[in-house]
């Protein structure tokens, strides 16, 4: 990969900078475009972007360094990133990655000599129901096997542009296996907004309150409370009650579509096939809290949905469902802008997401203040999950009582589950809250299920003894991931995969998470390589305690969950790997002699310890 | 103690008054109660990254440097459990970087070292990471040794908020975080940093050093050779 000439660079940059304007909040969007065009962010581009946005160079460099999909060094003209979730691994990803690297004569993590290709891992791309999956220059590849990799290697060698590759390689299916009120019933765009306009904003908030809808991102905060705090924030600030819901003062509605939790892919399906429901829910929220601007923060891995979603937004503008005077209501203005992420799980945390929306490093903020009062650009902001907005649209249309009648008293409505792993029918399942794991496992055709990772690595590992537990905020709360492991699976490998995931995704802001997730990873690798002892198991517990109690945000405080759960529920998976019960150094003395052996060409008995 | 009109919290049972807008750390320092910290410096906007100042408020752990004091809070700070966790965090800071005190010219004036003394750190406990980090000696008057950086961002804040220069920033992510400087070459010598900048006075470790001054005060006669960090930081007000 040659450095583009500076005149070339200006030719690439000029339209990008013109398109995004001078607001520094556009920084990440600009960098994404430059990365796409140049396969990295050249040093000179950093200078020009910094000058264009009038921010220090060091700020731009900091943002480039934070996001996995951006790089200051060239990546391959064809950049192939394998999804590294445990479900991909279970489908043979590790061997496939090696196979492709051998075929293309490229080392994992390095760029080929001619700059043509680089192959590496990336965090879960949200295709667990059709893995092993990968991204080629940001576009998803699914159902990978050797045949497909042979074809892909050929396409790369012949330097065929990715846009001209056979569409079959990029096919992403919804795999909706069970529907209920959210996915199963038809929805007419505008139906919910009409109801809101007829009923009134305050009354709609009352319906939301009655529905007892709780956030679908996993934390389960009551949505009506969030909305009313956001609405009240301005009232408090100005010392008066706001009656004219709609115009200024500025508030924001943000839809969190940074679906990064490994094993979760329900938002992918909602956005692909039910985007109207999501955008309508955002519009309902905007009416209730008085926002005129909304953002959909779409994870970089779902970039392939962008054009389709822009099309839905366009259609909604044309139908009078977005823009000024929505459905003829004077003063009701609201529009939605899509921002793309660039490979950072932490941006699913709402305050980190807001930082990222502002074009910064995705670092969780100190709280208080909370986003409902001090969010995007310091203004009151509602950040809700994709599914939460879809539910909101249904509630606005059909009423709170209707919604509250489903599920359990504390967990009303239905929940979308993204089921993957050792099951006959992976895909999306919609259930009323309160359903037991046993029921779900029956429905999806789980074979000899032994454990389920509910809500992803940050959630809970549930053992076969607990399959009568229920999906509900009061029992097993979940953002939607549901990864099934059969008896013959190595659960240690699952926990180890998750330890690597958290170490990779830690933002690095706070000490316990930055260092603690690394220590966890190293200990899991030590045990995995057969050098573990009882002391290491104790050390994991101690680290878990520190991570939980000292971390800055939810990533750190949940980063030990897989280890702690596995230690508690499946101690045998660790003990089987232990070399000795006494102390064993992490340092591999014999391994350290390897270089010396290579140099001297010896491999006899005396060259080993 | 304040008059009965003023608002108060308790820290380890001691009644501590506070003014509206103060954090728990502010109130504690004003009342001569020491809570260990590294990334906090009362002259700058609280950051909350080192987590050493974590205290337990009504049963929940919070960073005292960023948490506003609220009437009636019962704060626990000097407890066995918290000090033990602070010790672990300090050990983490030591092993993630390359902190070789005997060969560091900041030894004796280093807050990281002093906090380690204060918390009774006798060993690093964890395995050293031995990261490869760059040293930048390009500036005529300043040495930047990233091996000793603990990402407190005090230099970042000082350069941005006081010097108005934005010389420093963080790049990378997670354990790959790195202190970067505001020049296309990536070298400190190509920035407009001056040795007299505020950014040069705030580094708690030996990551940012003024050249040619390392041993003007001999080892053995330095601040933390004779005082605890508790006494020094509470005494800062009088200096």
Contacts between the chains, C-beta under 8 A, distances in Angstrom:
chain1	res1	chain2	res2	distance
A	43	B	184	5.7
A	44	B	184	7.7
A	46	B	184	7.5
A	47	B	184	5.8
A	56	B	166	3.7
A	56	B	169	7.1
A	56	B	182	5.4
A	57	B	182	5.3
A	57	B	183	7.3
A	57	B	184	6.9
A	58	B	166	5.9
A	58	B	167	7.5
A	58	B	168	6.8
A	58	B	169	3.5
A	58	B	171	7.9
A	58	B	180	5.8
A	58	B	181	6.6
A	58	B	182	4.1
A	59	B	166	7.3
A	59	B	169	6.1
A	61	B	169	6.8
A	61	B	171	5.2
A	61	B	180	5.4
A	62	B	169	4.6
A	62	B	170	5.6
A	62	B	171	4.6
A	62	B	180	6.7
A	64	B	171	7.1
A	65	B	170	8.0
A	65	B	171	3.2
A	65	B	172	4.5
A	65	B	173	6.8
A	65	B	176	7.9
A	65	B	178	7.3
A	65	B	180	7.4
A	66	B	171	7.2
A	66	B	172	7.2
A	66	B	173	5.0
A	67	B	173	7.8
A	68	B	173	7.8
A	344	B	173	7.3
A	361	B	170	7.3
A	361	B	173	7.9
A	366	B	46	7.2
A	366	B	48	4.9
A	366	B	63	7.4
A	366	B	66	4.3
A	368	B	68	6.7
A	503	B	174	6.8
A	503	B	175	7.1
A	504	B	174	6.8
A	505	B	174	7.2
A	506	B	173	7.5
A	506	B	174	4.1
A	506	B	175	7.3
A	507	B	173	6.0
A	507	B	174	6.6
A	508	B	151	6.9
A	508	B	170	7.9
A	508	B	172	7.1
A	508	B	173	5.4
A	508	B	174	4.3
A	508	B	175	6.6
A	508	B	176	7.3
A	508	B	177	3.9
A	509	B	49	5.2
A	509	B	151	7.8
A	510	B	48	7.6
A	510	B	49	5.3
A	510	B	50	7.5
A	510	B	51	5.2
A	511	B	49	7.0
A	511	B	50	5.4
A	511	B	51	5.3
A	511	B	52	7.7
A	511	B	89	4.9
A	511	B	92	5.6
A	511	B	93	6.0
A	511	B	150	7.8
A	512	B	51	5.7
A	512	B	89	6.1
A	512	B	92	7.1
A	514	B	96	7.2
A	514	B	151	7.5
A	514	B	174	6.0
A	514	B	175	5.9
A	514	B	177	6.9
A	515	B	92	3.7
A	515	B	93	7.3
A	515	B	95	7.3
A	515	B	96	4.8
A	515	B	175	7.2
A	516	B	92	6.7
A	517	B	174	7.3
A	517	B	175	8.0
A	518	B	96	7.3
A	518	B	129	7.1
A	518	B	174	7.8
A	518	B	175	5.0
A	519	B	92	7.3
A	519	B	126	5.9
A	522	B	127	7.0
A	542	B	88	7.6
A	545	B	85	7.9
A	546	B	85	5.7
A	546	B	88	5.4
A	546	B	89	7.3
A	549	B	54	7.7
A	549	B	61	5.1
A	549	B	85	6.6
A	550	B	51	4.9
A	550	B	54	5.5
A	550	B	61	6.5
A	550	B	85	5.8
A	550	B	89	6.6
A	551	B	51	7.6
A	552	B	48	6.8
A	552	B	49	7.2
A	552	B	51	7.0
A	552	B	63	7.6
A	586	B	127	5.3
A	587	B	127	7.9
